[in-house]
Amino acid sequence: MEHLSGSIPYYTYTAKYISIHLLREYDIVIIGGGILGVSISYFLSYLNPSADIMLIEREKGVAYHASGRNTGKVHAPYRYNPDKNRIFAKSSLLGYDMWERYARIKGLPFRDDGVIEVAVSDEQVHILERYQKWGLQNGLDESVMRMVDGTSLHRVEPNVQGVAALVCDRDASVNYRIFTKSLADDATSQGVKFLYKSQSNITVKDGYSVVSLGDEMQVRAKLLINAGGGEAVDIAHSMGIGQKYTDVHFRGEYWKAPGIYSTLTNKSVYSVPQNTQYPFLDPHWILRYDGTCEVGPNAAPVFAPYGYDVRENIPYILPKIREMLESGAYRILLDEQFRDLIINEAWSSISKNAMIDRVKRFIPTLDARLFKSRGTAGIRSNVIDENGRFVSGPIILYDNGSVHILNYNSPGATGALPFAAYVIDNINKQGIHRNTRQDATCGLWKVSEVMI
């Protein structure tokens, strides 16, 4: 355990021994070293230059899970309904410009390669038309997004097949783990302390959130921000918050394409979701920032927030089943369509051919036999409400002295920077914490210019 300067020793007496603990008080403690938690720490460090801020992460570094195990895309906001998801759309639109500028100034890879969304049947064309309309309403310019028919698609991407497609040039490939590490370095230079490899247990005492870090140390926070990703719901529950929500976890798996496919397309290729209620279930053809290609992700159901293998899942099986049965989440299991989807996703996890065949619907030249190794899997955690329905967007819960961000899947890594500014602004408006500076220049950005 790292020693913290300025810690106050206190003593616990029992009949057999005396143990020395360290108690350290911080103005702000952030739980979670994913891209959202780090982005929040980044902005807070500029807005509160004299505050003591700590970020606690269970792993040995930032972006260890979902933030560093995703498609690596900086997404265009054409899938967001502007009437229902304005905040996500704005975050995505701003996020592209912010990440592009950050990458340029920092010398980080930013591959501006675009994306194609393909309709594989006539019935899906109207969805592409809807996406085009939404994209324009969300701020995309006509010059970067266009509809093409099947013939024109073949001219744009000869190896891609479909009845129509939406071609968007404003989409990029990056390495979000590198981005998050760079942001963490910036926050550190501003005085934020990062504490790694630290499992935390949180209680509330005398109006403070008290974070116990093993047997050696406790951290007392005037403001605690829970950006715990896959563990965010469990952290909230441990503090008696958000009890009507539960979460389910899906492992997104990838297959690495052989080198002969590195020039197969110029852009990443997505297909119109076969089920718009569960748009995260369809694998894509992904171009990575380094020029490699992958097929994925699927969405295989798992029991643990970090259930990358059987060993990780076993301890969570019975507790997760019990949690679902005791909450509204059990209702989702009664949905026959959802059960069928889960079976299909599980099969695509087991069968390489099943996974590749789903992408062969729009890239028919792929040969599953040539795919020899799996990519890096990630875990997506989705929140289910008391009615057994998936919650589509982030949930922000406020309590005296704590803020909990649940279900942060959209706008994801793309929108993490502007969404972090949005969270901080809302904390300020709620009166839970007042920033020392209300409209500071935070590194490359003035807060008011990136507010959504």
N, C-alpha and C positions, 0 to 999 in steps of 0.2 A: 504494500500500500504506500503510495507516495505521501511524504510528509508535506503538510501545507504550512507555510510561514504564517505567523499570526494566529495559529490555533491555540485554543484555550484548553488546557488539560482539566479533566474532572475525574472523580473517582467513584467506582462502584464497589460497595462493600458487601461481601457475603461471609458466611461462617468459615469458609475455607481459604479464600484468597482475596486479594485486592487487585483489581484490574484498572489500568490507566487508559482512558479514552481521550480522544481529541474532538472538541466541539468547535466548528468553524461556522461563522455566520456569513451568508452571502446575500446581496440584494436580490439577485436573480439566479436561479438554478434551472437549467434546461436539461431535460432527460431525453437522450436520443441523439446520436451522432450521424443521422442520415442527412440527406441534402436539405431537408426542411429545417431540422433543428440547427444545423450549422448556418444556414441562411439567416435564421432568426438571431443567432448569436452575433453574426456579422453586423446586421443593422443595429441591434441593441448596443453594440460596443461603440458605435459612432454617436448614437442618440443619447447615450449615458456614459460619457467618457470617465467620470469619476466613480462609477458604480463597480462593485465587486460582482463579477459574473462568472459562473462556472457552467460548463457543459459536461455531463456525465454520460459515458458510453460503456456498454457492457463488453464490447469487443476491443481488440488491440489497436483499432484505428477507425477513422470515419468511413462512411459509405460502405460498410462491410456487408450489408444485406441488400435490400431492395434497391437502394440508390446506386449500388455498384453492380447490380445483377439484372439489368433491364435491357431493352432494345437499344438504348443509347441514342434515341431519336429526340430531336428538338421539333416537336409537333406543330403543324399548322392547325388553327382552331376551326376547321370546317365541320367537325363532328359535334360541336356544341350548339344546342338550341339557344339562340340569343335571348329568347324570352324566359327561359328557365335557368340557363347556366351562364349568365353574363359575366359573373366573376371569374369563372374558369376560362371562358373565351378570352377575356381581357388579360388574364394572367399568362395565357399561352402566347398571345400576340406580343405582349411586352417582353415575355421571357425570351423569345427568339432574339429580339434586338439586344437585350441585356447580355445574354450569353455570347452572342456574336462579338459584341464590343469587348467583353471581358476576355474572351479567348484571344482576340487580336492584341490587346494590350499586354496580356500575360504570356503570349506566345504558345497558347494551348491549341491542340488540334480541333478544327471546326470544319467539317467536310460538308459544304453546301450542295448536297446532291439531290434533294427533292424526293417526292414520293408519288406513287400512282395508286389510286384506289380503283379496283376493277369490279365491274358487275359481270358475273358469269352467267346470268340469265336475264331474259327480258323483264322479269318481275322485279329485278333489283335496280333497274335504270332510274326509276322514280326516286329511289333513295339517294343515288348520286346527284340527281337534280336538286334534291333537298339539301344535300351537303354543300353544293355549289352556292345555293342561295344563302345558307347559313354562313359560309365562309366570307361572302361579300358583306353580309350584315355585321360580321364580327371584325371587319377591318382589313381583310385581305384584298389586295388590288386585283383587278381583272387581268393585269399583265402577268401575274404569277400563278394564275389558276384558270384552267380551261377544260371543257368537256370535249371528248373525242369519241367517235364511233369505233366499231371494231376494226374497220379498214385503216383508219387513221392511227389507231393504237398500234397496229402492226408496223406502221412506218416509224412511230416514236420508239417502240420497244419490240423489235422483231420476234423475240422469244416469249412475249407475253400474249396470252390469248384471253379474249373476253368480248362481250357484245357492246360494251361501252366502258369508258374510264374517265375518272377525274384526275387530271395531271396537275400537280402542284409543285412549283419550283421553290417555294419558301418552306423548306423542311431540311433538316441537317442531321448529320451523324457526329456524335461526340463521345468522349469517355467521361461519364459523370463522376466516376470515382476520382479521377484526376482533378476535375473541376471542384469537387467537394473538398479535397485535400488542400487545394490552393486557397479556397475561401476560409478554411480552418486556419491556415497559416496567416491570412490577413487578420482574422479575428484575434489570433494569438498576439500578433504585433500590436493590437489595440488593447491588450490587457486581459482578454478572456482566458481563463484557465480551463484546459481540457484534462479530464481525468478518465483514463481508459482502464479496461479490464476490471470494471467495477459493477458488480451486481448490487442493486439498491432495493431497500425496503422503505416505503414511505408511510409516515403517520402524520397526523395533524395534532399539534399541541400548542395551546396558548396563542392561536391565530397564526402560527407558523407551520410550514411544511417541513417536517424533520426527515431527512434522508439518512438512513443507516447504511453504512458501507462496510459490511462485515462486522467483526467484533472490535475494530480498532478506532473507528471514526464515525462521527455524525456530522451532517451538514444541515444547518438551519437556514431556510430560505424565506425571505420576505415575499417573494414571488416565485412560484414554481410553474414552469411551462412543460407540459407533457407532450413531447413530440416523439413518442416511443415507437412509432411505426407499428410493426406486428404485435408489439406488447402494449400499445397505447390503451386498448380497452381493458386489459388486465390491470394496468396501473390505475386507471380511473376507478375501476371496481374496488381496488384495494383501499381507495380513499372514500368509498361510498358514493361515487359519482357515476352517472350513466348506466344505472343498473338495468334499464329497459333495453339496452343494446347488448348484443353478443357478436362474436366474429367467427368467420370461417376462413380457412386458408387454402390457397391453391398454389401448387408448385408449377411454375412456368419453365418448361424445358426446351432446349434447343439442340439441333443437330448442326455440326459444322460442315459447310459445303467444301468439297475438294477444290484445289486450286484451279482446275480447268473451268470452274464455274465463276471465277472471279470477275470475268468480263461479260457474264451472261446478260446483265441488265445495267443500265446507267443509274437507275433509281431503285430505292426500296419499293416493294410491291405489296400492298394490302388488298384484301378482298372485302367487299361489303359483308358485314356480319350476317351469318345465316339466321341468327336470332338476335334482333336488335335489343332485346331485354338483357342479354348477356353478351355485350360486344367484345369482351375480353377473351372469348373462347376460341377465336379463329387464329391459327398460325399464319405468319407472314413470311415473305422473302425479305430478309434484312441485310442491308449493306452496312457494314461496320465502319467506324472512323478510320481504321487502318487498311481498308480495302478488302478485308475478308468478308465472307458472306455466311449467313446461317438461315436455317428454317426454324421458326418458332415465334412466340411460345405457345404451348398448349395451356391447359389449366387443370392439372391433375389434383384432385382433392387430397389434402393431408390434414393431420390433426394438430400439428405444432407450428408456431409462428416461424420456426427455423427448421422445418421438417424436410431437410434435404435428403435424408435417408431413413431407413427403417428404424435404426437405433434411436434417432432423434424423436421419432414419432411415438414409439411404444409408451413412454410415461404419460403421454397426453391423451391417449385413446379414450380411456374411461372417463377422465375428468371432462373432456370436451363433449362426449356423448351426454353425460349427465347435465352439463351446462345447457346444451341445446334442448334437452327434454324439459328442463325446468324453466325455459324461457320461450318466447314466441318463435324462436328459430326452428323449433320442431316442425312448424307448419310448412317450411320450405321443403321438407322431406316428404310431405304428402303430395307435392306437385309432381305429377307423372312426367311432365316435360322436363323438369329439372333433373329428376332421377335418370331419365334417358341421356341427358346431356352429360351427367357425371359418369355414367357407364362408358360413353364414347370417349370422354377425356381420359379416363383411366386406361382404356384400350390403347389410345394414342401414346400413352406413357410407356406401355409395355412393348408396343409394336412400332418399330422404326418405319415400316412400310405404311402403316396407318397414318403416321404423322406426315410423311413426305407426300402421300397420295392427296392429302388435303390441300397442299400447295400446288400439286400437279394439275389441279383443276384450272389454274390460270398460267402455270409455267409447265407445259406438258413434257418438255424435253428432259426434266429431271429424272435421274436414275437412282433409286434408293440404295442400290448395291454399292454405289460410290461413296456414300456417306459412312465414314468409319468411326467417328468419335463425336461424343456429345459436347455441347457447349456448357457454359456455366449457368446452372439453374438459379432462378430467383423465386421468392415467395410473395404472393399477393394476398393481402388480408382484406376481406370485405366485411362490412358491418351489416347485420340483419336487425331490423327493428322488432318491436313487440308484436307486430302483426305478421311476422315471418316474411317480410319483404326486404330485398336488398336496398340499401340506401345508396343513392347514385353519386353523392358528392361528399366532401368533407363535413364533419360535424365539429363545431367548436363549442365546448361547454365551459362555462365560467363559474367559479366558486370563490369564496373569500380566500384570496391569496394563491389561487391556482387556476390554470387554464389548461384544458385538455383538447388536443387536436386528434380526432378519431377519423378513420376511413380516408386518409389522405392518399388517394390513388389518382384522382384528377384534380388539378391539372398536372400533377406528378412533378417529375424533375424539370420538365420544360418550364413550368410556371412557379417553381419554388422561390425564386427571388422576389417577384412581385407579390406572391401570396404571403411570404414572410412579412413583407411591409404591411400588407393588409391585416394580418393577425396582430401585429404590434399596434397598428392604428386603432383596432377594435379594443385591445386591452386598455389603451389610453382613454378611449371614449367611455369604456365601462367604469373608469375610475379605479381600476385595480392597481394600476401603476401609471405614474406620470413621468414621461421622458424629460430629462434635463433640457434637451434640445428638441424642439418640435419639428423643425424642418432643416435638418443638417444635411450637408453633403457627405454621403456615406461612400467613401472611396470614389468610384466612378459615377455615382448617381446621386442626384438630389432627391430626397424622399418624396416631395410633392410631385415630382415628374414621373414617378413610377407607381403612384398610388392608383389602385383600381376601384 
